[in-house]
Amino acid sequence: MSKGKGKGKVAKKKPASERKQYHYKLVLSDTCAVCKTPCARGMRYLDRMRQPGAVGKGVPCVLTRTYG
């Protein structure tokens, strides 16, 4: 006799509203300038902010990632 495959337990996916999401702090160019582990995104932002008349609202820092 051959054994048939039984129905396994199917894990239901959580709705998007219940999943954990990453949260990043926004940092300004002065923080990127003194960062010990510079990232490409931060260095691009720092270069843009060095231009005369540049206005920036910050850049999400990968090093400050937390779960929310």
PDBQT receptor file of N, H, CA, C and O in Angstrom, charges set to zero:
ATOM      1  N   MET A   1       0.831  -1.178   0.000  1.00  0.00    +0.000 N 
ATOM      2  CA  MET A   1       0.000   0.000   0.000  1.00  0.00    +0.000 C 
ATOM      3  C   MET A   1       0.875   1.240   0.000  1.00  0.00    +0.000 C 
ATOM      4  O   MET A   1       1.875   1.327   0.712  1.00  0.00    +0.000 OA
ATOM      5  N   SER A   2       0.485   2.146  -0.781  1.00  0.00    +0.000 N 
ATOM      6  H   SER A   2      -0.328   2.074  -1.359  1.00  0.00    +0.000 HD
ATOM      7  CA  SER A   2       1.230   3.401  -0.784  1.00  0.00    +0.000 C 
ATOM      8  C   SER A   2       0.505   4.412   0.101  1.00  0.00    +0.000 C 
ATOM      9  O   SER A   2      -0.723   4.486   0.143  1.00  0.00    +0.000 OA
ATOM     10  N   LYS A   3       1.304   5.159   0.781  1.00  0.00    +0.000 N 
ATOM     11  H   LYS A   3       2.301   5.099   0.747  1.00  0.00    +0.000 HD
ATOM     12  CA  LYS A   3       0.721   6.168   1.670  1.00  0.00    +0.000 C 
ATOM     13  C   LYS A   3       0.543   7.467   0.902  1.00  0.00    +0.000 C 
ATOM     14  O   LYS A   3       1.456   7.919   0.211  1.00  0.00    +0.000 OA
ATOM     15  N   GLY A   4      -0.617   8.055   1.023  1.00  0.00    +0.000 N 
ATOM     16  H   GLY A   4      -1.359   7.688   1.584  1.00  0.00    +0.000 HD
ATOM     17  CA  GLY A   4      -0.875   9.341   0.388  1.00  0.00    +0.000 C 
ATOM     18  C   GLY A   4      -0.309  10.471   1.232  1.00  0.00    +0.000 C 
ATOM     19  O   GLY A   4      -0.112  10.332   2.439  1.00  0.00    +0.000 OA
ATOM     20  N   LYS A   5      -0.064  11.544   0.597  1.00  0.00    +0.000 N 
ATOM     21  H   LYS A   5      -0.224  11.657  -0.384  1.00  0.00    +0.000 HD
ATOM     22  CA  LYS A   5       0.446  12.699   1.345  1.00  0.00    +0.000 C 
ATOM     23  C   LYS A   5      -0.697  13.321   2.132  1.00  0.00    +0.000 C 
ATOM     24  O   LYS A   5      -1.763  13.617   1.592  1.00  0.00    +0.000 OA
ATOM     25  N   GLY A   6      -0.452  13.506   3.390  1.00  0.00    +0.000 N 
ATOM     26  H   GLY A   6       0.414  13.265   3.829  1.00  0.00    +0.000 HD
ATOM     27  CA  GLY A   6      -1.469  14.119   4.237  1.00  0.00    +0.000 C 
ATOM     28  C   GLY A   6      -1.473  15.625   4.061  1.00  0.00    +0.000 C 
ATOM     29  O   GLY A   6      -0.528  16.223   3.547  1.00  0.00    +0.000 OA
ATOM     30  N   LYS A   7      -2.545  16.198   4.495  1.00  0.00    +0.000 N 
ATOM     31  H   LYS A   7      -3.313  15.712   4.912  1.00  0.00    +0.000 HD
ATOM     32  CA  LYS A   7      -2.632  17.654   4.416  1.00  0.00    +0.000 C 
ATOM     33  C   LYS A   7      -1.796  18.246   5.543  1.00  0.00    +0.000 C 
ATOM     34  O   LYS A   7      -2.066  18.017   6.722  1.00  0.00    +0.000 OA
ATOM     35  N   GLY A   8      -0.799  18.992   5.170  1.00  0.00    +0.000 N 
ATOM     36  H   GLY A   8      -0.579  19.178   4.212  1.00  0.00    +0.000 HD
ATOM     37  CA  GLY A   8       0.064  19.623   6.157  1.00  0.00    +0.000 C 
ATOM     38  C   GLY A   8      -0.573  20.897   6.681  1.00  0.00    +0.000 C 
ATOM     39  O   GLY A   8      -1.513  21.435   6.095  1.00  0.00    +0.000 OA
ATOM     40  N   LYS A   9      -0.048  21.355   7.776  1.00  0.00    +0.000 N 
ATOM     41  H   LYS A   9       0.715  20.918   8.252  1.00  0.00    +0.000 HD
ATOM     42  CA  LYS A   9      -0.560  22.589   8.369  1.00  0.00    +0.000 C 
ATOM     43  C   LYS A   9      -0.066  23.768   7.537  1.00  0.00    +0.000 C 
ATOM     44  O   LYS A   9       1.133  23.917   7.303  1.00  0.00    +0.000 OA
ATOM     45  N   VAL A  10      -0.979  24.583   7.105  1.00  0.00    +0.000 N 
ATOM     46  H   VAL A  10      -1.954  24.462   7.295  1.00  0.00    +0.000 HD
ATOM     47  CA  VAL A  10      -0.642  25.727   6.276  1.00  0.00    +0.000 C 
ATOM     48  C   VAL A  10      -0.602  26.968   7.159  1.00  0.00    +0.000 C 
ATOM     49  O   VAL A  10      -1.581  27.301   7.828  1.00  0.00    +0.000 OA
ATOM     50  N   ALA A  11       0.548  27.650   7.153  1.00  0.00    +0.000 N 
ATOM     51  H   ALA A  11       1.343  27.380   6.611  1.00  0.00    +0.000 HD
ATOM     52  CA  ALA A  11       0.693  28.861   7.963  1.00  0.00    +0.000 C 
ATOM     53  C   ALA A  11       0.053  30.023   7.208  1.00  0.00    +0.000 C 
ATOM     54  O   ALA A  11       0.375  30.278   6.047  1.00  0.00    +0.000 OA
ATOM     55  N   LYS A  12      -0.839  30.709   7.872  1.00  0.00    +0.000 N 
ATOM     56  H   LYS A  12      -1.100  30.501   8.815  1.00  0.00    +0.000 HD
ATOM     57  CA  LYS A  12      -1.486  31.849   7.243  1.00  0.00    +0.000 C 
ATOM     58  C   LYS A  12      -0.600  33.071   7.386  1.00  0.00    +0.000 C 
ATOM     59  O   LYS A  12       0.038  33.275   8.419  1.00  0.00    +0.000 OA
ATOM     60  N   LYS A  13      -0.569  33.875   6.348  1.00  0.00    +0.000 N 
ATOM     61  H   LYS A  13      -1.087  33.709   5.509  1.00  0.00    +0.000 HD
ATOM     62  CA  LYS A  13       0.227  35.090   6.390  1.00  0.00    +0.000 C 
ATOM     63  C   LYS A  13      -0.520  36.160   7.172  1.00  0.00    +0.000 C 
ATOM     64  O   LYS A  13      -1.745  36.263   7.109  1.00  0.00    +0.000 OA
ATOM     65  N   LYS A  14       0.244  36.946   7.904  1.00  0.00    +0.000 N 
ATOM     66  H   LYS A  14       1.239  36.862   7.955  1.00  0.00    +0.000 HD
ATOM     67  CA  LYS A  14      -0.359  38.047   8.644  1.00  0.00    +0.000 C 
ATOM     68  C   LYS A  14      -0.697  39.167   7.678  1.00  0.00    +0.000 C 
ATOM     69  O   LYS A  14      -0.003  39.348   6.677  1.00  0.00    +0.000 OA
ATOM     70  N   PRO A  15      -1.745  39.918   7.955  1.00  0.00    +0.000 N 
ATOM     71  CA  PRO A  15      -2.026  41.082   7.112  1.00  0.00    +0.000 C 
ATOM     72  C   PRO A  15      -0.899  42.100   7.214  1.00  0.00    +0.000 C 
ATOM     73  O   PRO A  15      -0.179  42.135   8.213  1.00  0.00    +0.000 OA
ATOM     74  N   ALA A  16      -0.747  42.912   6.206  1.00  0.00    +0.000 N 
ATOM     75  H   ALA A  16      -1.332  42.883   5.395  1.00  0.00    +0.000 HD
ATOM     76  CA  ALA A  16       0.338  43.885   6.156  1.00  0.00    +0.000 C 
ATOM     77  C   ALA A  16       0.318  44.822   7.351  1.00  0.00    +0.000 C 
ATOM     78  O   ALA A  16       1.370  45.295   7.781  1.00  0.00    +0.000 OA
ATOM     79  N   SER A  17      -0.857  45.096   7.893  1.00  0.00    +0.000 N 
ATOM     80  H   SER A  17      -1.712  44.712   7.543  1.00  0.00    +0.000 HD
ATOM     81  CA  SER A  17      -0.940  46.029   9.009  1.00  0.00    +0.000 C 
ATOM     82  C   SER A  17      -0.387  45.431  10.302  1.00  0.00    +0.000 C 
ATOM     83  O   SER A  17      -0.078  46.176  11.232  1.00  0.00    +0.000 OA
ATOM     84  N   GLU A  18      -0.256  44.103  10.383  1.00  0.00    +0.000 N 
ATOM     85  H   GLU A  18      -0.507  43.498   9.627  1.00  0.00    +0.000 HD
ATOM     86  CA  GLU A  18       0.239  43.458  11.592  1.00  0.00    +0.000 C 
ATOM     87  C   GLU A  18       1.708  43.065  11.512  1.00  0.00    +0.000 C 
ATOM     88  O   GLU A  18       2.278  42.638  12.516  1.00  0.00    +0.000 OA
ATOM     89  N   ARG A  19       2.329  43.195  10.362  1.00  0.00    +0.000 N 
ATOM     90  H   ARG A  19       1.866  43.542   9.546  1.00  0.00    +0.000 HD
ATOM     91  CA  ARG A  19       3.727  42.814  10.203  1.00  0.00    +0.000 C 
ATOM     92  C   ARG A  19       4.636  43.872  10.819  1.00  0.00    +0.000 C 
ATOM     93  O   ARG A  19       4.294  45.054  10.876  1.00  0.00    +0.000 OA
ATOM     94  N   LYS A  20       5.798  43.422  11.278  1.00  0.00    +0.000 N 
ATOM     95  H   LYS A  20       6.076  42.462  11.233  1.00  0.00    +0.000 HD
ATOM     96  CA  LYS A  20       6.777  44.363  11.807  1.00  0.00    +0.000 C 
ATOM     97  C   LYS A  20       7.381  45.151  10.653  1.00  0.00    +0.000 C 
ATOM     98  O   LYS A  20       7.617  44.608   9.574  1.00  0.00    +0.000 OA
ATOM     99  N   GLN A  21       7.626  46.418  10.889  1.00  0.00    +0.000 N 
ATOM    100  H   GLN A  21       7.434  46.859  11.766  1.00  0.00    +0.000 HD
ATOM    101  CA  GLN A  21       8.230  47.264   9.868  1.00  0.00    +0.000 C 
ATOM    102  C   GLN A  21       9.461  47.929  10.450  1.00  0.00    +0.000 C 
ATOM    103  O   GLN A  21       9.543  48.180  11.652  1.00  0.00    +0.000 OA
ATOM    104  N   TYR A  22      10.402  48.205   9.592  1.00  0.00    +0.000 N 
ATOM    105  H   TYR A  22      10.336  48.001   8.615  1.00  0.00    +0.000 HD
ATOM    106  CA  TYR A  22      11.595  48.924  10.009  1.00  0.00    +0.000 C 
ATOM    107  C   TYR A  22      11.280  50.401  10.140  1.00  0.00    +0.000 C 
ATOM    108  O   TYR A  22      10.458  50.945   9.402  1.00  0.00    +0.000 OA
ATOM    109  N   HIS A  23      11.943  51.038  11.087  1.00  0.00    +0.000 N 
ATOM    110  H   HIS A  23      12.611  50.596  11.686  1.00  0.00    +0.000 HD
ATOM    111  CA  HIS A  23      11.862  52.481  11.246  1.00  0.00    +0.000 C 
ATOM    112  C   HIS A  23      13.284  53.017  11.290  1.00  0.00    +0.000 C 
ATOM    113  O   HIS A  23      14.136  52.481  11.998  1.00  0.00    +0.000 OA
ATOM    114  N   TYR A  24      13.536  54.072  10.534  1.00  0.00    +0.000 N 
ATOM    115  H   TYR A  24      12.844  54.508   9.959  1.00  0.00    +0.000 HD
ATOM    116  CA  TYR A  24      14.851  54.681  10.482  1.00  0.00    +0.000 C 
ATOM    117  C   TYR A  24      14.762  56.102  11.018  1.00  0.00    +0.000 C 
ATOM    118  O   TYR A  24      13.777  56.799  10.776  1.00  0.00    +0.000 OA
ATOM    119  N   LYS A  25      15.786  56.532  11.744  1.00  0.00    +0.000 N 
ATOM    120  H   LYS A  25      16.587  55.966  11.940  1.00  0.00    +0.000 HD
ATOM    121  CA  LYS A  25      15.829  57.919  12.178  1.00  0.00    +0.000 C 
ATOM    122  C   LYS A  25      16.377  58.755  11.035  1.00  0.00    +0.000 C 
ATOM    123  O   LYS A  25      17.257  58.310  10.298  1.00  0.00    +0.000 OA
ATOM    124  N   LEU A  26      15.856  59.970  10.888  1.00  0.00    +0.000 N 
ATOM    125  H   LEU A  26      15.141  60.331  11.487  1.00  0.00    +0.000 HD
ATOM    126  CA  LEU A  26      16.385  60.894   9.901  1.00  0.00    +0.000 C 
ATOM    127  C   LEU A  26      17.555  61.639  10.519  1.00  0.00    +0.000 C 
ATOM    128  O   LEU A  26      17.441  62.197  11.611  1.00  0.00    +0.000 OA
ATOM    129  N   VAL A  27      18.674  61.646   9.819  1.00  0.00    +0.000 N 
ATOM    130  H   VAL A  27      18.766  61.194   8.932  1.00  0.00    +0.000 HD
ATOM    131  CA  VAL A  27      19.841  62.350  10.310  1.00  0.00    +0.000 C 
ATOM    132  C   VAL A  27      20.225  63.438   9.319  1.00  0.00    +0.000 C 
ATOM    133  O   VAL A  27      19.973  63.316   8.121  1.00  0.00    +0.000 OA
ATOM    134  N   LEU A  28      20.831  64.491   9.821  1.00  0.00    +0.000 N 
ATOM    135  H   LEU A  28      21.036  64.591  10.795  1.00  0.00    +0.000 HD
ATOM    136  CA  LEU A  28      21.250  65.609   8.987  1.00  0.00    +0.000 C 
ATOM    137  C   LEU A  28      22.701  65.427   8.556  1.00  0.00    +0.000 C 
ATOM    138  O   LEU A  28      23.375  64.488   8.980  1.00  0.00    +0.000 OA
ATOM    139  N   SER A  29      23.169  66.335   7.712  1.00  0.00    +0.000 N 
ATOM    140  H   SER A  29      22.622  67.098   7.367  1.00  0.00    +0.000 HD
ATOM    141  CA  SER A  29      24.509  66.191   7.140  1.00  0.00    +0.000 C 
ATOM    142  C   SER A  29      25.614  66.280   8.184  1.00  0.00    +0.000 C 
ATOM    143  O   SER A  29      26.673  65.681   7.998  1.00  0.00    +0.000 OA
ATOM    144  N   ASP A  30      25.400  67.008   9.272  1.00  0.00    +0.000 N 
ATOM    145  H   ASP A  30      24.540  67.495   9.423  1.00  0.00    +0.000 HD
ATOM    146  CA  ASP A  30      26.447  67.083  10.297  1.00  0.00    +0.000 C 
ATOM    147  C   ASP A  30      26.659  65.726  10.966  1.00  0.00    +0.000 C 
ATOM    148  O   ASP A  30      27.777  65.408  11.370  1.00  0.00    +0.000 OA
ATOM    149  N   THR A  31      25.613  64.932  11.087  1.00  0.00    +0.000 N 
ATOM    150  H   THR A  31      24.704  65.191  10.759  1.00  0.00    +0.000 HD
ATOM    151  CA  THR A  31      25.733  63.588  11.643  1.00  0.00    +0.000 C 
ATOM    152  C   THR A  31      26.484  62.680  10.670  1.00  0.00    +0.000 C 
ATOM    153  O   THR A  31      27.319  61.877  11.086  1.00  0.00    +0.000 OA
ATOM    154  N   CYS A  32      26.192  62.806   9.387  1.00  0.00    +0.000 N 
ATOM    155  H   CYS A  32      25.514  63.459   9.049  1.00  0.00    +0.000 HD
ATOM    156  CA  CYS A  32      26.875  61.997   8.374  1.00  0.00    +0.000 C 
ATOM    157  C   CYS A  32      28.358  62.362   8.293  1.00  0.00    +0.000 C 
ATOM    158  O   CYS A  32      29.194  61.508   7.995  1.00  0.00    +0.000 OA
ATOM    159  N   ALA A  33      28.680  63.611   8.553  1.00  0.00    +0.000 N 
ATOM    160  H   ALA A  33      28.002  64.304   8.794  1.00  0.00    +0.000 HD
ATOM    161  CA  ALA A  33      30.071  64.057   8.464  1.00  0.00    +0.000 C 
ATOM    162  C   ALA A  33      30.944  63.401   9.527  1.00  0.00    +0.000 C 
ATOM    163  O   ALA A  33      32.124  63.157   9.275  1.00  0.00    +0.000 OA
ATOM    164  N   VAL A  34      30.404  63.109  10.702  1.00  0.00    +0.000 N 
ATOM    165  H   VAL A  34      29.445  63.307  10.906  1.00  0.00    +0.000 HD
ATOM    166  CA  VAL A  34      31.206  62.534  11.781  1.00  0.00    +0.000 C 
ATOM    167  C   VAL A  34      30.934  61.048  11.984  1.00  0.00    +0.000 C 
ATOM    168  O   VAL A  34      31.397  60.470  12.968  1.00  0.00    +0.000 OA
ATOM    169  N   CYS A  35      30.206  60.430  11.091  1.00  0.00    +0.000 N 
ATOM    170  H   CYS A  35      29.830  60.899  10.292  1.00  0.00    +0.000 HD
ATOM    171  CA  CYS A  35      29.847  59.016  11.223  1.00  0.00    +0.000 C 
ATOM    172  C   CYS A  35      31.092  58.138  11.122  1.00  0.00    +0.000 C 
ATOM    173  O   CYS A  35      31.953  58.362  10.272  1.00  0.00    +0.000 OA
ATOM    174  N   LYS A  36      31.177  57.126  12.007  1.00  0.00    +0.000 N 
ATOM    175  H   LYS A  36      30.477  56.944  12.697  1.00  0.00    +0.000 HD
ATOM    176  CA  LYS A  36      32.330  56.223  12.005  1.00  0.00    +0.000 C 
ATOM    177  C   LYS A  36      32.246  55.186  10.895  1.00  0.00    +0.000 C 
ATOM    178  O   LYS A  36      33.271  54.670  10.449  1.00  0.00    +0.000 OA
ATOM    179  N   THR A  37      31.027  54.873  10.443  1.00  0.00    +0.000 N 
ATOM    180  H   THR A  37      30.194  55.292  10.805  1.00  0.00    +0.000 HD
ATOM    181  CA  THR A  37      30.834  53.908   9.363  1.00  0.00    +0.000 C 
ATOM    182  C   THR A  37      30.003  54.557   8.259  1.00  0.00    +0.000 C 
ATOM    183  O   THR A  37      28.798  54.321   8.177  1.00  0.00    +0.000 OA
ATOM    184  N   PRO A  38      30.627  55.364   7.416  1.00  0.00    +0.000 N 
ATOM    185  CA  PRO A  38      29.878  56.086   6.387  1.00  0.00    +0.000 C 
ATOM    186  C   PRO A  38      29.271  55.138   5.350  1.00  0.00    +0.000 C 
ATOM    187  O   PRO A  38      29.878  54.142   4.957  1.00  0.00    +0.000 OA
ATOM    188  N   CYS A  39      28.061  55.479   4.924  1.00  0.00    +0.000 N 
ATOM    189  H   CYS A  39      27.567  56.288   5.244  1.00  0.00    +0.000 HD
ATOM    190  CA  CYS A  39      27.384  54.701   3.891  1.00  0.00    +0.000 C 
ATOM    191  C   CYS A  39      27.282  55.544   2.622  1.00  0.00    +0.000 C 
ATOM    192  O   CYS A  39      27.488  56.757   2.662  1.00  0.00    +0.000 OA
ATOM    193  N   ALA A  40      26.974  54.919   1.526  1.00  0.00    +0.000 N 
ATOM    194  H   ALA A  40      26.807  53.934   1.493  1.00  0.00    +0.000 HD
ATOM    195  CA  ALA A  40      26.907  55.608   0.238  1.00  0.00    +0.000 C 
ATOM    196  C   ALA A  40      25.793  56.651   0.240  1.00  0.00    +0.000 C 
ATOM    197  O   ALA A  40      25.981  57.754  -0.274  1.00  0.00    +0.000 OA
ATOM    198  N   ARG A  41      24.643  56.320   0.807  1.00  0.00    +0.000 N 
ATOM    199  H   ARG A  41      24.490  55.425   1.225  1.00  0.00    +0.000 HD
ATOM    200  CA  ARG A  41      23.514  57.248   0.835  1.00  0.00    +0.000 C 
ATOM    201  C   ARG A  41      23.868  58.498   1.641  1.00  0.00    +0.000 C 
ATOM    202  O   ARG A  41      23.568  59.617   1.227  1.00  0.00    +0.000 OA
ATOM    203  N   GLY A  42      24.503  58.300   2.781  1.00  0.00    +0.000 N 
ATOM    204  H   GLY A  42      24.747  57.391   3.117  1.00  0.00    +0.000 HD
ATOM    205  CA  GLY A  42      24.885  59.428   3.620  1.00  0.00    +0.000 C 
ATOM    206  C   GLY A  42      25.929  60.312   2.971  1.00  0.00    +0.000 C 
ATOM    207  O   GLY A  42      25.875  61.534   3.105  1.00  0.00    +0.000 OA
ATOM    208  N   MET A  43      26.875  59.719   2.272  1.00  0.00    +0.000 N 
ATOM    209  H   MET A  43      26.920  58.726   2.163  1.00  0.00    +0.000 HD
ATOM    210  CA  MET A  43      27.923  60.500   1.614  1.00  0.00    +0.000 C 
ATOM    211  C   MET A  43      27.359  61.300   0.445  1.00  0.00    +0.000 C 
ATOM    212  O   MET A  43      27.788  62.429   0.207  1.00  0.00    +0.000 OA
ATOM    213  N   ARG A  44      26.401  60.728  -0.290  1.00  0.00    +0.000 N 
ATOM    214  H   ARG A  44      26.052  59.811  -0.097  1.00  0.00    +0.000 HD
ATOM    215  CA  ARG A  44      25.751  61.488  -1.373  1.00  0.00    +0.000 C 
ATOM    216  C   ARG A  44      25.007  62.688  -0.801  1.00  0.00    +0.000 C 
ATOM    217  O   ARG A  44      25.072  63.791  -1.344  1.00  0.00    +0.000 OA
ATOM    218  N   TYR A  45      24.299  62.458   0.305  1.00  0.00    +0.000 N 
ATOM    219  H   TYR A  45      24.246  61.563   0.746  1.00  0.00    +0.000 HD
ATOM    220  CA  TYR A  45      23.552  63.528   0.954  1.00  0.00    +0.000 C 
ATOM    221  C   TYR A  45      24.503  64.613   1.456  1.00  0.00    +0.000 C 
ATOM    222  O   TYR A  45      24.226  65.803   1.307  1.00  0.00    +0.000 OA
ATOM    223  N   LEU A  46      25.616  64.203   2.047  1.00  0.00    +0.000 N 
ATOM    224  H   LEU A  46      25.842  63.237   2.168  1.00  0.00    +0.000 HD
ATOM    225  CA  LEU A  46      26.600  65.158   2.555  1.00  0.00    +0.000 C 
ATOM    226  C   LEU A  46      27.157  66.011   1.422  1.00  0.00    +0.000 C 
ATOM    227  O   LEU A  46      27.319  67.221   1.587  1.00  0.00    +0.000 OA
ATOM    228  N   ASP A  47      27.452  65.405   0.279  1.00  0.00    +0.000 N 
ATOM    229  H   ASP A  47      27.321  64.422   0.145  1.00  0.00    +0.000 HD
ATOM    230  CA  ASP A  47      27.954  66.157  -0.879  1.00  0.00    +0.000 C 
ATOM    231  C   ASP A  47      26.915  67.150  -1.397  1.00  0.00    +0.000 C 
ATOM    232  O   ASP A  47      27.256  68.275  -1.761  1.00  0.00    +0.000 OA
ATOM    233  N   ARG A  48      25.647  66.732  -1.430  1.00  0.00    +0.000 N 
ATOM    234  H   ARG A  48      25.370  65.818  -1.134  1.00  0.00    +0.000 HD
ATOM    235  CA  ARG A  48      24.591  67.653  -1.884  1.00  0.00    +0.000 C 
ATOM    236  C   ARG A  48      24.442  68.838  -0.950  1.00  0.00    +0.000 C 
ATOM    237  O   ARG A  48      24.226  69.963  -1.401  1.00  0.00    +0.000 OA
ATOM    238  N   MET A  49      24.556  68.595   0.356  1.00  0.00    +0.000 N 
ATOM    239  H   MET A  49      24.732  67.681   0.722  1.00  0.00    +0.000 HD
ATOM    240  CA  MET A  49      24.352  69.661   1.333  1.00  0.00    +0.000 C 
ATOM    241  C   MET A  49      25.527  70.630   1.388  1.00  0.00    +0.000 C 
ATOM    242  O   MET A  49      25.390  71.726   1.931  1.00  0.00    +0.000 OA
ATOM    243  N   ARG A  50      26.665  70.255   0.843  1.00  0.00    +0.000 N 
ATOM    244  H   ARG A  50      26.776  69.364   0.402  1.00  0.00    +0.000 HD
ATOM    245  CA  ARG A  50      27.822  71.161   0.794  1.00  0.00    +0.000 C 
ATOM    246  C   ARG A  50      27.695  72.203  -0.302  1.00  0.00    +0.000 C 
ATOM    247  O   ARG A  50      28.430  73.190  -0.305  1.00  0.00    +0.000 OA
ATOM    248  N   GLN A  51      26.774  71.996  -1.231  1.00  0.00    +0.000 N 
ATOM    249  H   GLN A  51      26.177  71.194  -1.228  1.00  0.00    +0.000 HD
ATOM    250  CA  GLN A  51      26.565  72.963  -2.305  1.00  0.00    +0.000 C 
ATOM    251  C   GLN A  51      25.902  74.223  -1.738  1.00  0.00    +0.000 C 
ATOM    252  O   GLN A  51      25.052  74.115  -0.855  1.00  0.00    +0.000 OA
ATOM    253  N   PRO A  52      26.269  75.410  -2.223  1.00  0.00    +0.000 N 
ATOM    254  CA  PRO A  52      25.653  76.635  -1.710  1.00  0.00    +0.000 C 
ATOM    255  C   PRO A  52      24.151  76.675  -2.011  1.00  0.00    +0.000 C 
ATOM    256  O   PRO A  52      23.729  76.382  -3.130  1.00  0.00    +0.000 OA
ATOM    257  N   GLY A  53      23.365  77.033  -1.020  1.00  0.00    +0.000 N 
ATOM    258  H   GLY A  53      23.708  77.270  -0.112  1.00  0.00    +0.000 HD
ATOM    259  CA  GLY A  53      21.922  77.147  -1.173  1.00  0.00    +0.000 C 
ATOM    260  C   GLY A  53      21.174  75.840  -1.054  1.00  0.00    +0.000 C 
ATOM    261  O   GLY A  53      19.973  75.801  -1.322  1.00  0.00    +0.000 OA
ATOM    262  N   ALA A  54      21.834  74.776  -0.665  1.00  0.00    +0.000 N 
ATOM    263  H   ALA A  54      22.809  74.808  -0.447  1.00  0.00    +0.000 HD
ATOM    264  CA  ALA A  54      21.183  73.467  -0.567  1.00  0.00    +0.000 C 
ATOM    265  C   ALA A  54      20.255  73.426   0.641  1.00  0.00    +0.000 C 
ATOM    266  O   ALA A  54      20.587  73.920   1.718  1.00  0.00    +0.000 OA
ATOM    267  N   VAL A  55      19.087  72.827   0.436  1.00  0.00    +0.000 N 
ATOM    268  H   VAL A  55      18.818  72.426  -0.440  1.00  0.00    +0.000 HD
ATOM    269  CA  VAL A  55      18.125  72.658   1.513  1.00  0.00    +0.000 C 
ATOM    270  C   VAL A  55      17.826  71.169   1.624  1.00  0.00    +0.000 C 
ATOM    271  O   VAL A  55      17.492  70.520   0.632  1.00  0.00    +0.000 OA
ATOM    272  N   GLY A  56      17.946  70.637   2.823  1.00  0.00    +0.000 N 
ATOM    273  H   GLY A  56      18.217  71.165   3.629  1.00  0.00    +0.000 HD
ATOM    274  CA  GLY A  56      17.701  69.216   3.007  1.00  0.00    +0.000 C 
ATOM    275  C   GLY A  56      16.903  68.954   4.264  1.00  0.00    +0.000 C 
ATOM    276  O   GLY A  56      16.929  69.739   5.212  1.00  0.00    +0.000 OA
ATOM    277  N   LYS A  57      16.199  67.847   4.259  1.00  0.00    +0.000 N 
ATOM    278  H   LYS A  57      16.178  67.209   3.489  1.00  0.00    +0.000 HD
ATOM    279  CA  LYS A  57      15.372  67.473   5.412  1.00  0.00    +0.000 C 
ATOM    280  C   LYS A  57      15.944  66.274   6.134  1.00  0.00    +0.000 C 
ATOM    281  O   LYS A  57      15.335  65.780   7.083  1.00  0.00    +0.000 OA
ATOM    282  N   GLY A  58      17.091  65.797   5.713  1.00  0.00    +0.000 N 
ATOM    283  H   GLY A  58      17.586  66.198   4.943  1.00  0.00    +0.000 HD
ATOM    284  CA  GLY A  58      17.713  64.655   6.346  1.00  0.00    +0.000 C 
ATOM    285  C   GLY A  58      17.656  63.434   5.454  1.00  0.00    +0.000 C 
ATOM    286  O   GLY A  58      17.023  63.436   4.398  1.00  0.00    +0.000 OA
ATOM    287  N   VAL A  59      18.329  62.398   5.901  1.00  0.00    +0.000 N 
ATOM    288  H   VAL A  59      18.843  62.396   6.758  1.00  0.00    +0.000 HD
ATOM    289  CA  VAL A  59      18.370  61.148   5.158  1.00  0.00    +0.000 C 
ATOM    290  C   VAL A  59      18.181  60.007   6.162  1.00  0.00    +0.000 C 
ATOM    291  O   VAL A  59      18.718  60.086   7.267  1.00  0.00    +0.000 OA
ATOM    292  N   PRO A  60      17.434  58.945   5.816  1.00  0.00    +0.000 N 
ATOM    293  CA  PRO A  60      17.272  57.819   6.737  1.00  0.00    +0.000 C 
ATOM    294  C   PRO A  60      18.602  57.122   6.971  1.00  0.00    +0.000 C 
ATOM    295  O   PRO A  60      19.295  56.765   6.019  1.00  0.00    +0.000 OA
ATOM    296  N   CYS A  61      18.957  56.927   8.232  1.00  0.00    +0.000 N 
ATOM    297  H   CYS A  61      18.394  57.217   9.005  1.00  0.00    +0.000 HD
ATOM    298  CA  CYS A  61      20.241  56.307   8.576  1.00  0.00    +0.000 C 
ATOM    299  C   CYS A  61      20.038  54.818   8.809  1.00  0.00    +0.000 C 
ATOM    300  O   CYS A  61      19.218  54.414   9.634  1.00  0.00    +0.000 OA
ATOM    301  N   VAL A  62      20.789  54.011   8.078  1.00  0.00    +0.000 N 
ATOM    302  H   VAL A  62      21.455  54.339   7.408  1.00  0.00    +0.000 HD
ATOM    303  CA  VAL A  62      20.680  52.559   8.169  1.00  0.00    +0.000 C 
ATOM    304  C   VAL A  62      21.123  52.070   9.544  1.00  0.00    +0.000 C 
ATOM    305  O   VAL A  62      20.641  51.040  10.014  1.00  0.00    +0.000 OA
ATOM    306  N   LEU A  63      22.020  52.783  10.187  1.00  0.00    +0.000 N 
ATOM    307  H   LEU A  63      22.411  53.621   9.805  1.00  0.00    +0.000 HD
ATOM    308  CA  LEU A  63      22.558  52.350  11.471  1.00  0.00    +0.000 C 
ATOM    309  C   LEU A  63      21.558  52.546  12.608  1.00  0.00    +0.000 C 
ATOM    310  O   LEU A  63      21.759  52.011  13.699  1.00  0.00    +0.000 OA
ATOM    311  N   THR A  64      20.498  53.291  12.377  1.00  0.00    +0.000 N 
ATOM    312  H   THR A  64      20.334  53.725  11.492  1.00  0.00    +0.000 HD
ATOM    313  CA  THR A  64      19.497  53.551  13.426  1.00  0.00    +0.000 C 
ATOM    314  C   THR A  64      18.227  52.763  13.203  1.00  0.00    +0.000 C 
ATOM    315  O   THR A  64      17.168  53.153  13.694  1.00  0.00    +0.000 OA
ATOM    316  N   ARG A  65      18.305  51.659  12.471  1.00  0.00    +0.000 N 
ATOM    317  H   ARG A  65      19.166  51.342  12.072  1.00  0.00    +0.000 HD
ATOM    318  CA  ARG A  65      17.124  50.853  12.142  1.00  0.00    +0.000 C 
ATOM    319  C   ARG A  65      16.577  50.151  13.383  1.00  0.00    +0.000 C 
ATOM    320  O   ARG A  65      17.319  49.521  14.136  1.00  0.00    +0.000 OA
ATOM    321  N   THR A  66      15.272  50.273  13.578  1.00  0.00    +0.000 N 
ATOM    322  H   THR A  66      14.669  50.785  12.966  1.00  0.00    +0.000 HD
ATOM    323  CA  THR A  66      14.599  49.590  14.675  1.00  0.00    +0.000 C 
ATOM    324  C   THR A  66      13.311  48.988  14.152  1.00  0.00    +0.000 C 
ATOM    325  O   THR A  66      12.800  49.400  13.111  1.00  0.00    +0.000 OA
ATOM    326  N   TYR A  67      12.788  48.013  14.876  1.00  0.00    +0.000 N 
ATOM    327  H   TYR A  67      13.203  47.678  15.722  1.00  0.00    +0.000 HD
ATOM    328  CA  TYR A  67      11.490  47.443  14.540  1.00  0.00    +0.000 C 
ATOM    329  C   TYR A  67      10.414  48.246  15.233  1.00  0.00    +0.000 C 
ATOM    330  O   TYR A  67      10.593  48.697  16.365  1.00  0.00    +0.000 OA
ATOM    331  N   GLY A  68       9.300  48.423  14.555  1.00  0.00    +0.000 N 
ATOM    332  H   GLY A  68       9.155  48.057  13.636  1.00  0.00    +0.000 HD
ATOM    333  CA  GLY A  68       8.217  49.195  15.149  1.00  0.00    +0.000 C 
ATOM    334  C   GLY A  68       7.000  48.388  15.407  1.00  0.00    +0.000 C 
ATOM    335  O   GLY A  68       6.005  48.913  15.907  1.00  0.00    +0.000 OA
TER     336      GLY A  68
